[in-house]
Amino acid sequence: MKQVDILFIHPNASRRIYQDLSSEHSAIEPPIWAALLANHCRTRGFDPLILDCEAERLTDKQAATIIKDINPRIACFVVYGQQPSAASQNMSGATSLCDELRSISNIPTLFVGGHVAALPREVLSQHDSIDMVCQNEGVYTISNLLQVTDLSDATQLKKVNGLCFRERDIDWITVNPSQGIVARRDLEHDLPGMAWDLLPDISKYRTAGWHSWPNKSEKAPFASLYTSLGCPYRCSFCMINIINRTDSSDGISAADSNKWRYWNPDFIIKEFDKIAAMGVKNVKIADELFVLNPRHFIEVCDKIIERKYDFNIWAYSRVDTCREKYLDKLKEAGVNWLALGIENPNKTLRQEIHKDHFEDVKVTELIDRIRGAGINISANYIFGLPMDTKESMQGTLDFAMENLSEMVNVYSAMAYPGSPLHLQARQNGWKLPDTYAGYSQHSYETQNLPNDNLKAEEILKFRDEAWTKYHTHEPYLKLLEDKFGIEARKNVEDMTKITLKRKLLGD
């Protein structure tokens, strides 16, 4: 029987990341990058498989045994996620599984994802069970690595651009020259969609409760996919673009790699055709910014509308890219939710974090226009940004309470590896998480940033209390009940009964 060339592994870190929220309330999302990389390898003639430990609810011991039995040439841990904290917090599950695997097998291990792209040498130096890491998205690095005939031969490995690896015989970490990312013109050829057939049954994936509300609170099946990659902006708190890096020198952040690429709408509609055929209604367009270039997203919407798909779509937009003239088209295509990065309603603070791409927008008017088009809003706010004070954080909360959105995320400012804020934190000696789970907004080990005005624990305490105040606010609960029914209200009330424990707050 032919040996599997590469096994792409999506780790299970849900319990470490979400605590008691993981049992019912956190989403289980298809691992997009694992499926994209697997399909890429097939275009090069290799034989890949995918093991989704989260969807299968595998323990480290169970997963390690499965990997050993499959015995691939390379066990590739794909540590990505569709939001800024995911790449770092998911390292907790990936490294513990890799350690478990190494205790029973010597299968060569490779890591790819945002955290290792930000800190490739550091990851290798901290984890003896990891043999190799990719410096960026890893597409060409992985398929070139699979051409190496002897994975223990350092001479051959040194020819694979974009690879960092451990030379065990001399106790040395080698950083190869960088490797380019997939160009826009090559996306359809080199990243030809997701390998859906290699993933678990689609019924094992579920969306977040709030996303399901327009779909009669039915969370499954659920699919997520990209229509574009990356982002043209350079926000200080975001590390998403670090996987685009083509410079392996120190001091490089996501702001230096702000590339945006998109698949041709004629190609990407075929991905929507596939998930529609699987009976999927809940769809997350995981693009960092779907509502960005109307020549792209309007054409995608038109093709969905032509097919009369009854999707319940969640997509992302910035407040300064969402124009009123697009809203009716988005709604007709099934976009029932727009996630907006409001971050902070204070103009001065928003300008500080968005830097050269700041555009002043009257947020309250935008909220009214979106809701007028029949689209629900998932508003995102951040507490503890560099210039925040107790008064400005209270102002952000007051704004959220006065301008209710159907869903709200509240974050504490975090220095995610790869972000400009992480470089600034290291330069200033600010305390950073000492565990991967510490980068999660919901974990026990959460370690957010302090600023010149506030201690980290003051910000985290405010964040947790703000979340509770918003989600127990009677006008908000009534909004949900009136709009989505009693199930939506009950869903939120059940969540508020779960109290997150915080080491930073003395729990």
Long-range contacts (C-beta under 8 A, 24 or more apart in sequence): 2-47, 3-71, 3-72, 3-73, 4-47, 4-48, 4-49, 4-70, 4-71, 4-72, 4-73, 5-41, 5-46, 5-47, 5-48, 5-72, 5-73, 5-74, 5-146, 6-38, 6-41, 6-46, 6-47, 6-48, 6-49, 6-72, 6-73, 6-74, 6-75, 6-76, 6-142, 6-146, 7-48, 7-49, 7-50, 7-51, 7-67, 7-70, 7-72, 7-74, 7-75, 7-76, 8-34, 8-37, 8-38, 8-48, 8-49, 8-50, 8-51, 8-76, 8-78, 9-34, 9-50, 9-51, 9-53, 9-63, 9-67, 9-75, 9-76, 9-77, 9-78, 9-94, 9-97, 10-34, 10-50, 10-51, 10-52, 10-53, 10-54, 10-55, 10-78, 11-53, 11-54, 11-63, 11-77, 11-79, 11-90, 11-93, 11-94, 11-96, 11-97, 12-53, 12-54, 12-56, 12-57, 12-58, 12-59, 12-63, 12-93, 12-97, 13-54, 13-89, 13-90, 13-91, 13-92, 13-93, 13-94, 13-436, 13-437, 14-54, 14-93, 16-89, 16-92, 16-93, 16-437, 16-440, 16-443, 17-89, 17-90, 17-92, 17-93, 17-437, 17-440, 17-442, 17-443, 18-440, 18-442, 18-443, 19-442, 19-443, 19-444, 19-498, 19-500, 19-501, 20-498, 21-442, 21-495, 21-498, 21-500, 24-494, 25-208, 25-209, 25-494, 25-495, 25-498, 26-208, 27-206, 27-207, 27-208, 27-211, 27-219, 27-222, 28-54, 28-55, 28-204, 28-205, 28-206, 28-222, 29-82, 29-205, 29-207, 29-222, 29-224, 29-284, 30-55, 30-194, 30-199, 30-202, 30-205, 30-222, 30-223, 30-224, 30-225, 31-78, 31-80, 31-199, 32-80, 32-82, 32-194, 32-224, 32-225, 32-226, 32-286, 33-78, 33-80, 33-112, 33-113, 33-137, 34-78, 34-80, 35-194, 35-195, 35-196, 35-198, 35-199, 36-191, 36-193, 36-194, 36-195, 36-226, 37-76, 37-78, 37-112, 37-138, 37-139, 37-142, 38-195, 38-198, 39-191, 39-192, 39-193, 39-194, 39-195, 40-139, 40-142, 40-143, 40-190, 40-191, 40-192, 41-142, 41-143, 41-146, 42-195, 43-189, 43-190, 43-192, 44-143, 44-146, 46-143, 46-146, 48-195, 48-198, 49-198, 50-195, 50-198, 50-199, 52-199, 52-200, 52-204, 53-93, 53-97, 54-93, 55-199, 55-200, 55-204, 55-205, 56-200, 56-204, 60-93, 60-96, 60-97, 60-99, 60-100, 61-100, 63-97, 63-100, 63-101, 64-97, 64-100, 64-101, 64-103, 64-104, 64-105, 65-104, 67-101, 67-105, 67-107, 68-101, 68-104, 68-105, 68-107, 71-105, 71-107, 72-107, 73-107, 73-108, 73-146, 73-151, 74-107, 74-108, 74-109, 74-110, 74-145, 74-146, 74-151, 75-101, 75-107, 75-108, 75-109, 75-110, 76-109, 76-110, 76-111, 76-112, 76-142, 77-109, 77-110, 77-111, 77-112, 77-113, 78-112, 78-113, 79-111, 79-112, 79-113, 79-114, 79-115, 79-116, 80-112, 80-113, 80-114, 80-243, 81-114, 82-224, 82-284, 82-286, 84-237, 84-238, 84-239, 84-240, 84-414, 84-416, 84-419, 85-414, 85-416, 85-439, 85-440, 85-441, 86-114, 87-113, 87-114, 87-115, 87-239, 87-416, 87-417, 87-418, 88-114, 88-115, 88-416, 88-417, 88-433, 88-436, 88-439, 89-436, 89-437, 89-439, 89-440, 89-443, 90-436, 91-115, 91-116, 91-123, 91-436, 92-435, 92-436, 92-437, 95-127, 95-129, 95-130, 95-436, 98-127, 98-129, 98-130, 99-127, 99-129, 101-129, 102-128, 102-129, 108-132, 108-151, 108-152, 110-134, 110-142, 110-145, 112-137, 112-138, 112-141, 112-142, 113-243, 114-239, 114-240, 114-242, 114-243, 114-417, 114-418, 115-417, 115-418, 115-436, 117-242, 117-243, 117-245, 117-418, 118-239, 118-242, 118-253, 118-417, 118-418, 118-422, 119-417, 119-418, 120-164, 120-175, 120-248, 121-164, 121-173, 121-175, 124-164, 124-165, 124-166, 124-173, 125-173, 128-166, 130-166, 131-165, 131-166, 132-157, 132-163, 132-164, 132-165, 132-166, 133-163, 133-164, 133-165, 134-162, 134-163, 134-164, 135-162, 135-163, 135-164, 135-175, 135-176, 135-178, 135-179, 135-245, 135-248, 136-162, 136-178, 136-179, 136-181, 136-242, 136-243, 136-244, 136-245, 136-246, 137-181, 137-182, 137-229, 137-243, 137-244, 138-162, 139-181, 139-182, 139-190, 139-191, 140-179, 140-180, 140-182, 140-190, 141-179, 144-179, 175-248, 177-248, 178-245, 178-246, 178-247, 178-248, 179-246, 180-246, 181-243, 181-244, 181-246, 181-259, 182-229, 182-261, 183-261, 184-261, 184-262, 187-229, 187-261, 187-262, 187-263, 187-264, 187-267, 188-263, 188-264, 188-267, 191-263, 192-267, 193-267, 193-268, 193-270, 193-271, 193-274, 194-225, 194-271, 196-274, 196-275, 196-278, 202-275, 202-278, 202-279, 202-280, 207-282, 207-284, 207-314, 209-488, 209-491, 209-492, 209-495, 210-337, 210-378, 210-406, 210-407, 210-488, 210-491, 210-492, 211-282, 211-284, 211-312, 211-314, 211-337, 212-282, 212-312, 213-376, 213-406, 213-480, 213-483, 213-484, 213-485, 213-487, 213-488, 213-491, 214-312, 214-336, 214-337, 214-376, 214-484, 215-281, 215-282, 215-312, 216-487, 217-484, 217-485, 217-487, 217-488, 217-491, 218-281, 218-282, 219-282, 220-282, 221-278, 221-279, 221-280, 221-281, 221-282, 222-280, 222-282, 222-283, 222-284, 223-275, 223-278, 223-280, 223-282, 223-283, 223-284, 224-283, 224-284, 224-285, 224-286, 225-268, 225-271, 225-272, 225-275, 225-283, 225-284, 225-285, 225-286, 226-263, 226-285, 226-286, 226-287, 227-262, 227-263, 227-265, 227-268, 227-285, 227-287, 227-290, 227-296, 227-297, 227-300, 228-260, 228-261, 228-262, 228-263, 228-287, 228-288, 228-289, 228-290, 228-292, 228-296, 229-259, 229-260, 229-261, 229-262, 229-287, 230-258, 230-259, 230-260, 230-261, 230-288, 231-258, 231-260, 231-288, 231-289, 232-258, 232-259, 232-260, 232-292, 232-357, 233-258, 233-289, 233-318, 233-354, 233-357, 234-258, 234-355, 234-356, 234-357, 234-420, 235-353, 235-354, 235-355, 235-357, 236-352, 236-353, 236-355, 236-386, 236-419, 236-420, 236-421, 236-424, 237-343, 237-353, 237-382, 237-385, 237-413, 237-414, 237-416, 237-419, 237-421, 238-416, 238-419, 239-416, 239-417, 239-418, 239-419, 239-422, 240-288, 241-418, 242-417, 242-418, 242-419, 251-423, 253-418, 253-419, 253-420, 253-422, 253-423, 254-418, 254-419, 254-420, 255-420, 260-289, 260-292, 262-293, 262-296, 265-296, 265-299, 265-300, 265-302, 265-303, 266-303, 268-300, 269-300, 269-303, 269-304, 269-307, 272-303, 272-304, 272-307, 272-309, 272-311, 273-307, 276-307, 276-309, 276-311, 280-311, 281-310, 281-311, 281-312, 282-311, 282-312, 282-314, 283-311, 283-312, 283-313, 283-314, 283-334, 284-313, 284-314, 284-315, 285-313, 285-314, 285-315, 285-316, 287-315, 287-316, 288-316, 289-316, 289-317, 289-318, 289-321, 290-315, 290-316, 290-317, 291-315, 291-316, 291-317, 291-318, 291-321, 291-322, 291-326, 291-330, 291-338, 292-317, 292-318, 292-321, 294-326, 297-326, 297-330, 298-326, 298-329, 300-333, 301-329, 301-330, 301-332, 301-333, 301-335, 302-329, 302-333, 304-333, 304-334, 305-329, 305-332, 305-333, 309-334, 310-334, 312-336, 313-337, 314-339, 314-378, 315-339, 316-341, 319-361, 319-363, 319-366, 320-358, 320-359, 320-361, 322-366, 322-370, 324-369, 327-369, 327-370, 327-372, 327-373, 327-375, 328-373, 330-373, 330-375, 331-373, 331-374, 331-375, 335-375, 336-374, 336-375, 336-376, 337-375, 337-376, 337-377, 337-378, 337-406, 337-407, 338-370, 338-375, 338-376, 338-377, 338-378, 339-378, 339-380, 340-366, 340-370, 340-377, 340-378, 340-379, 340-380, 340-405, 341-380, 342-379, 342-380, 342-381, 343-380, 343-381, 343-382, 343-385, 344-381, 344-382, 344-385, 344-388, 344-392, 344-396, 345-395, 345-396, 345-399, 346-392, 346-395, 346-396, 348-387, 349-385, 349-387, 349-388, 349-392, 352-385, 352-386, 352-387, 353-382, 353-385, 353-386, 363-399, 363-403, 364-403, 367-403, 367-405, 376-405, 376-406, 376-407, 376-483, 377-405, 377-406, 377-407, 378-405, 378-406, 378-407, 378-408, 378-409, 379-405, 379-407, 379-408, 379-409, 380-408, 380-409, 380-411, 381-408, 381-409, 381-410, 381-411, 382-410, 382-411, 382-412, 382-413, 383-410, 383-411, 383-412, 383-413, 383-459, 383-462, 383-463, 383-466, 384-412, 384-413, 384-448, 384-449, 384-450, 384-451, 384-454, 384-456, 384-459, 384-462, 384-463, 385-413, 385-451, 386-413, 386-451, 386-452, 387-451, 387-453, 388-413, 388-451, 388-453, 388-454, 388-459, 389-453, 389-454, 390-453, 390-454, 390-458, 390-462, 393-454, 393-459, 393-462, 393-466, 397-462, 397-466, 397-469, 397-470, 400-466, 400-470, 401-469, 401-470, 401-473, 404-473, 404-475, 404-476, 404-479, 406-479, 406-480, 406-483, 406-484, 408-470, 408-471, 410-463, 410-466, 410-467, 410-470, 411-441, 411-463, 412-441, 412-446, 412-448, 412-449, 412-456, 412-459, 412-460, 412-463, 413-448, 413-449, 413-451, 413-459, 414-439, 414-441, 414-448, 414-449, 415-449, 421-449, 425-449, 431-456, 442-500, 444-500, 444-501, 444-502, 444-503, 444-507, 445-503, 446-502, 446-503, 446-504, 447-504, 448-504, 456-504, 457-504, 457-505, 460-502, 460-504, 460-505, 461-505, 464-500, 464-502, 464-505, 468-496, 471-495, 471-496, 472-496
